[in-house]
Amino acid sequence: MPSPIAAKSAMVHVTGGVANPGVYALPPDARVLDAIEAAGGLVDPASTNNLNLAQPVVDG
């Protein structure tokens, strides 16, 4: 029986009102909230009003 293929990571560019903007490798099932947390969280006065924090991230 063949072994399962490891899931690739999603490379996500996080910018805006986060502590550490940049490109992050996240699990393929990550959400926008996970990307923000990977970038050190929000900085004041950043707002998430226009974001869907539950939206899945997309590679690239």
NURODREN-217723 format. One record per atom (N, C-alpha, C): atom name; chain; x, y, z; residue number from 1. Coordinates in pm, 1 decimal, decimal comma. Example, Ala and Ser with C-alpha at 12.3 -4.5 7.8 and 13.67 -1.06 7.14 Angstrom:
// residues 2
node atomo=N cadena=A east=1319,0 north=-569,0 up=780,0 num=1
node atomo=CA cadena=A east=1230,0 north=-450,0 up=780,0 num=1
node atomo=C cadena=A east=1320,0 north=-330,0 up=780,0 num=1
node atomo=N cadena=A east=1285,0 north=-225,0 up=708,0 num=2
node atomo=CA cadena=A east=1367,0 north=-106,0 up=714,0 num=2
node atomo=C cadena=A east=1290,0 north=3,0 up=787,0 num=2
END
This chain:
// residues 60
node atomo=N cadena=A east=84,9 north=-117,8 up=0,0 num=1
node atomo=CA cadena=A east=0,0 north=0,0 up=0,0 num=1
node atomo=C cadena=A east=89,3 north=123,9 up=0,0 num=1
node atomo=N cadena=A east=68,4 north=216,5 up=-92,4 num=2
node atomo=CA cadena=A east=153,0 north=335,8 up=-97,8 num=2
node atomo=C cadena=A east=130,2 north=425,4 up=23,4 num=2
node atomo=N cadena=A east=236,2 north=494,3 up=63,0 num=3
node atomo=CA cadena=A east=223,0 north=586,7 up=176,0 num=3
node atomo=C cadena=A east=153,8 north=714,8 up=130,2 num=3
node atomo=N cadena=A east=82,4 north=781,0 up=222,1 num=4
node atomo=CA cadena=A east=15,3 north=905,5 up=184,2 num=4
node atomo=C cadena=A east=117,4 north=1013,8 up=149,3 num=4
node atomo=N cadena=A east=81,7 north=1097,8 up=56,5 num=5
node atomo=CA cadena=A east=168,5 north=1208,4 up=16,2 num=5
node atomo=C cadena=A east=151,1 north=1321,0 up=117,0 num=5
node atomo=N cadena=A east=261,2 north=1372,7 up=165,6 num=6
node atomo=CA cadena=A east=255,9 north=1482,4 up=262,4 num=6
node atomo=C cadena=A east=195,6 north=1606,3 up=197,5 num=6
node atomo=N cadena=A east=109,3 north=1672,4 up=271,4 num=7
node atomo=CA cadena=A east=47,5 north=1795,0 up=220,2 num=7
node atomo=C cadena=A east=152,1 north=1905,1 up=212,1 num=7
node atomo=N cadena=A east=145,5 north=1981,6 up=106,7 num=8
node atomo=CA cadena=A east=236,2 north=2094,2 up=90,6 num=8
node atomo=C cadena=A east=189,9 north=2208,0 up=179,5 num=8
node atomo=N cadena=A east=280,1 north=2298,4 up=209,4 num=9
node atomo=CA cadena=A east=241,1 north=2415,7 up=285,9 num=9
node atomo=C cadena=A east=193,5 north=2523,9 up=190,0 num=9
node atomo=N cadena=A east=117,1 north=2616,4 up=243,2 num=10
node atomo=CA cadena=A east=70,0 north=2730,6 up=165,9 num=10
node atomo=C cadena=A east=160,6 north=2848,9 up=198,0 num=10
node atomo=N cadena=A east=219,2 north=2908,1 up=96,9 num=11
node atomo=CA cadena=A east=302,0 north=3027,5 up=116,3 num=11
node atomo=C cadena=A east=209,6 north=3147,7 up=106,5 num=11
node atomo=N cadena=A east=206,7 north=3227,7 up=213,5 num=12
node atomo=CA cadena=A east=111,6 north=3338,1 up=224,4 num=12
node atomo=C cadena=A east=185,7 north=3467,2 up=257,5 num=12
node atomo=N cadena=A east=157,5 north=3573,3 up=183,0 num=13
node atomo=CA cadena=A east=215,0 north=3704,4 up=210,9 num=13
node atomo=C cadena=A east=119,5 north=3780,3 up=301,1 num=13
node atomo=N cadena=A east=167,0 north=3813,6 up=420,4 num=14
node atomo=CA cadena=A east=85,4 north=3885,6 up=518,5 num=14
node atomo=C cadena=A east=142,1 north=4026,4 up=531,4 num=14
node atomo=N cadena=A east=57,9 north=4125,7 up=512,4 num=15
node atomo=CA cadena=A east=100,6 north=4264,8 up=519,3 num=15
node atomo=C cadena=A east=-9,2 north=4347,1 up=584,2 num=15
node atomo=N cadena=A east=19,1 north=4471,8 up=607,5 num=16
node atomo=CA cadena=A east=-81,7 north=4558,4 up=669,6 num=16
node atomo=C cadena=A east=-53,1 north=4575,1 up=817,2 num=16
node atomo=N cadena=A east=-158,0 north=4578,2 up=897,6 num=17
node atomo=CA cadena=A east=-145,8 north=4608,2 up=1039,8 num=17
node atomo=C cadena=A east=-107,6 north=4490,7 up=1126,4 num=17
node atomo=N cadena=A east=-0,5 north=4420,6 up=1089,4 num=18
node atomo=CA cadena=A east=49,8 north=4310,2 up=1170,6 num=18
node atomo=C cadena=A east=188,6 north=4344,6 up=1222,1 num=18
node atomo=N cadena=A east=230,5 north=4277,2 up=1328,6 num=19
node atomo=CA cadena=A east=359,2 north=4307,2 up=1391,4 num=19
node atomo=C cadena=A east=478,1 north=4276,5 up=1302,0 num=19
node atomo=N cadena=A east=470,9 north=4166,7 up=1225,9 num=20
node atomo=CA cadena=A east=584,9 north=4122,0 up=1144,5 num=20
node atomo=C cadena=A east=540,0 north=4083,8 up=1004,1 num=20
node atomo=N cadena=A east=516,2 north=4182,1 up=917,0 num=21
node atomo=CA cadena=A east=474,4 north=4150,1 up=780,5 num=21
node atomo=C cadena=A east=578,9 north=4062,7 up=711,1 num=21
node atomo=N cadena=A east=532,6 north=3977,9 up=621,5 num=22
node atomo=CA cadena=A east=625,7 north=3893,7 up=547,4 num=22
node atomo=C cadena=A east=555,5 north=3775,7 up=483,6 num=22
node atomo=N cadena=A east=636,6 north=3682,3 up=434,1 num=23
node atomo=CA cadena=A east=586,0 north=3561,4 up=370,4 num=23
node atomo=C cadena=A east=599,5 north=3447,0 up=471,0 num=23
node atomo=N cadena=A east=491,7 north=3372,8 up=488,2 num=24
node atomo=CA cadena=A east=487,2 north=3265,5 up=586,9 num=24
node atomo=C cadena=A east=441,5 north=3135,0 up=522,1 num=24
node atomo=N cadena=A east=501,4 north=3025,3 up=566,3 num=25
node atomo=CA cadena=A east=458,6 north=2891,3 up=524,5 num=25
node atomo=C cadena=A east=359,1 north=2842,5 up=628,6 num=25
node atomo=N cadena=A east=237,1 north=2818,3 up=585,3 num=26
node atomo=CA cadena=A east=130,6 north=2774,4 up=674,4 num=26
node atomo=C cadena=A east=77,9 north=2638,8 up=628,6 num=26
node atomo=N cadena=A east=14,4 north=2565,4 up=718,9 num=27
node atomo=CA cadena=A east=-47,2 north=2439,0 up=677,3 num=27
node atomo=C cadena=A east=-150,9 north=2465,2 up=568,7 num=27
node atomo=N cadena=A east=-173,0 north=2370,3 up=480,7 num=28
node atomo=CA cadena=A east=-265,9 north=2393,0 up=369,7 num=28
node atomo=C cadena=A east=-410,0 north=2417,9 up=414,4 num=28
node atomo=N cadena=A east=-444,2 north=2382,1 up=538,2 num=29
node atomo=CA cadena=A east=-579,9 north=2405,1 up=587,2 num=29
node atomo=C cadena=A east=-589,3 north=2529,2 up=675,7 num=29
node atomo=N cadena=A east=-487,7 north=2615,8 up=672,0 num=30
node atomo=CA cadena=A east=-485,1 north=2736,2 up=755,7 num=30
node atomo=C cadena=A east=-591,4 north=2836,8 up=712,9 num=30
node atomo=N cadena=A east=-626,2 north=2922,1 up=805,7 num=31
node atomo=CA cadena=A east=-725,1 north=3028,0 up=784,7 num=31
node atomo=C cadena=A east=-657,3 north=3163,6 up=795,7 num=31
node atomo=N cadena=A east=-727,3 north=3268,5 up=756,0 num=32
node atomo=CA cadena=A east=-673,3 north=3405,0 up=763,5 num=32
node atomo=C cadena=A east=-627,9 north=3435,8 up=906,5 num=32
node atomo=N cadena=A east=-704,8 north=3394,3 up=1005,3 num=33
node atomo=CA cadena=A east=-667,7 north=3416,3 up=1144,4 num=33
node atomo=C cadena=A east=-531,1 north=3355,2 up=1175,4 num=33
node atomo=N cadena=A east=-502,6 north=3237,4 up=1121,6 num=34
node atomo=CA cadena=A east=-373,1 north=3171,9 up=1142,4 num=34
node atomo=C cadena=A east=-259,7 north=3253,7 up=1080,5 num=34
node atomo=N cadena=A east=-284,1 north=3311,7 up=964,4 num=35
node atomo=CA cadena=A east=-182,7 north=3393,7 up=897,8 num=35
node atomo=C cadena=A east=-151,8 north=3518,5 up=980,7 num=35
node atomo=N cadena=A east=-254,3 north=3579,9 up=1035,7 num=36
node atomo=CA cadena=A east=-234,1 north=3698,0 up=1121,0 num=36
node atomo=C cadena=A east=-153,5 north=3660,2 up=1245,0 num=36
node atomo=N cadena=A east=-187,4 north=3548,2 up=1305,3 num=37
node atomo=CA cadena=A east=-114,3 north=3503,3 up=1423,9 num=37
node atomo=C cadena=A east=31,0 north=3471,0 up=1390,7 num=37
node atomo=N cadena=A east=55,5 north=3410,6 up=1274,0 num=38
node atomo=CA cadena=A east=192,5 north=3378,8 up=1231,8 num=38
node atomo=C cadena=A east=275,7 north=3505,2 up=1215,9 num=38
node atomo=N cadena=A east=209,8 north=3614,0 up=1178,0 num=39
node atomo=CA cadena=A east=278,1 north=3741,8 up=1157,1 num=39
node atomo=C cadena=A east=284,4 north=3824,7 up=1285,6 num=39
node atomo=N cadena=A east=261,6 north=3762,4 up=1398,0 num=40
node atomo=CA cadena=A east=277,6 north=3832,2 up=1525,8 num=40
node atomo=C cadena=A east=154,2 north=3901,5 up=1577,3 num=40
node atomo=N cadena=A east=42,6 north=3882,5 up=1510,5 num=41
node atomo=CA cadena=A east=-81,9 north=3944,4 up=1555,6 num=41
node atomo=C cadena=A east=-98,5 north=4086,3 up=1504,7 num=41
node atomo=N cadena=A east=-213,0 north=4141,4 up=1534,5 num=42
node atomo=CA cadena=A east=-245,7 north=4277,1 up=1490,6 num=42
node atomo=C cadena=A east=-176,7 north=4381,0 up=1577,8 num=42
node atomo=N cadena=A east=-150,7 north=4495,4 up=1519,2 num=43
node atomo=CA cadena=A east=-98,5 north=4610,0 up=1593,4 num=43
node atomo=C cadena=A east=-208,1 north=4716,3 up=1599,1 num=43
node atomo=N cadena=A east=-207,9 north=4795,0 up=1703,7 num=44
node atomo=CA cadena=A east=-307,4 north=4903,1 up=1714,0 num=44
node atomo=C cadena=A east=-276,6 north=5007,3 up=1609,2 num=44
node atomo=N cadena=A east=-366,7 north=5062,8 up=1541,8 num=45
node atomo=CA cadena=A east=-511,9 north=5048,9 up=1548,7 num=45
node atomo=C cadena=A east=-567,7 north=4958,5 up=1439,3 num=45
node atomo=N cadena=A east=-498,9 north=4851,1 up=1406,6 num=46
node atomo=CA cadena=A east=-544,0 north=4760,6 up=1299,7 num=46
node atomo=C cadena=A east=-683,3 north=4705,2 up=1330,4 num=46
node atomo=N cadena=A east=-758,3 north=4682,6 up=1225,7 num=47
node atomo=CA cadena=A east=-894,5 north=4633,7 up=1239,7 num=47
node atomo=C cadena=A east=-915,6 north=4514,4 up=1147,5 num=47
node atomo=N cadena=A east=-999,0 north=4423,3 up=1189,8 num=48
node atomo=CA cadena=A east=-1033,6 north=4308,0 up=1107,4 num=48
node atomo=C cadena=A east=-1174,8 north=4320,5 up=1051,2 num=48
node atomo=N cadena=A east=-1232,9 north=4437,9 up=1057,9 num=49
node atomo=CA cadena=A east=-1371,3 north=4457,7 up=1013,4 num=49
node atomo=C cadena=A east=-1393,4 north=4417,3 up=868,5 num=49
node atomo=N cadena=A east=-1294,5 north=4431,1 up=782,5 num=50
node atomo=CA cadena=A east=-1310,9 north=4398,7 up=640,6 num=50
node atomo=C cadena=A east=-1250,7 north=4263,7 up=603,3 num=50
node atomo=N cadena=A east=-1217,7 north=4183,2 up=703,0 num=51
node atomo=CA cadena=A east=-1157,9 north=4052,5 up=678,2 num=51
node atomo=C cadena=A east=-1251,9 north=3941,2 up=722,5 num=51
node atomo=N cadena=A east=-1247,2 north=3831,8 up=650,5 num=52
node atomo=CA cadena=A east=-1316,0 north=3711,0 up=693,4 num=52
node atomo=C cadena=A east=-1208,5 north=3623,8 up=757,9 num=52
node atomo=N cadena=A east=-1200,5 north=3625,7 up=890,1 num=53
node atomo=CA cadena=A east=-1095,7 north=3553,0 up=961,1 num=53
node atomo=C cadena=A east=-1104,0 north=3402,3 up=944,3 num=53
node atomo=N cadena=A east=-1219,4 north=3352,8 up=904,5 num=54
node atomo=CA cadena=A east=-1239,3 north=3208,9 up=886,4 num=54
node atomo=C cadena=A east=-1210,6 north=3163,7 up=743,3 num=54
node atomo=N cadena=A east=-1180,0 north=3255,6 up=654,3 num=55
node atomo=CA cadena=A east=-1154,7 north=3219,7 up=514,2 num=55
node atomo=C cadena=A east=-1024,6 north=3139,9 up=502,8 num=55
node atomo=N cadena=A east=-1025,9 north=3030,5 up=427,6 num=56
node atomo=CA cadena=A east=-902,9 north=2954,6 up=406,5 num=56
node atomo=C cadena=A east=-799,2 north=3038,2 up=330,7 num=56
node atomo=N cadena=A east=-672,0 north=3019,6 up=366,5 num=57
node atomo=CA cadena=A east=-565,5 north=3087,6 up=292,8 num=57
node atomo=C cadena=A east=-542,8 north=3014,4 up=160,6 num=57
node atomo=N cadena=A east=-483,1 north=3085,0 up=66,9 num=58
node atomo=CA cadena=A east=-454,3 north=3028,7 up=-64,7 num=58
node atomo=C cadena=A east=-305,5 north=3045,6 up=-92,3 num=58
node atomo=N cadena=A east=-241,4 north=2940,8 up=-138,2 num=59
node atomo=CA cadena=A east=-100,6 north=2947,0 up=-170,5 num=59
node atomo=C cadena=A east=-75,0 north=3052,1 up=-277,7 num=59
node atomo=N cadena=A east=26,2 north=3135,1 up=-250,8 num=60
node atomo=CA cadena=A east=67,0 north=3232,9 up=-350,2 num=60
node atomo=C cadena=A east=0,5 north=3363,0 up=-334,9 num=60
END
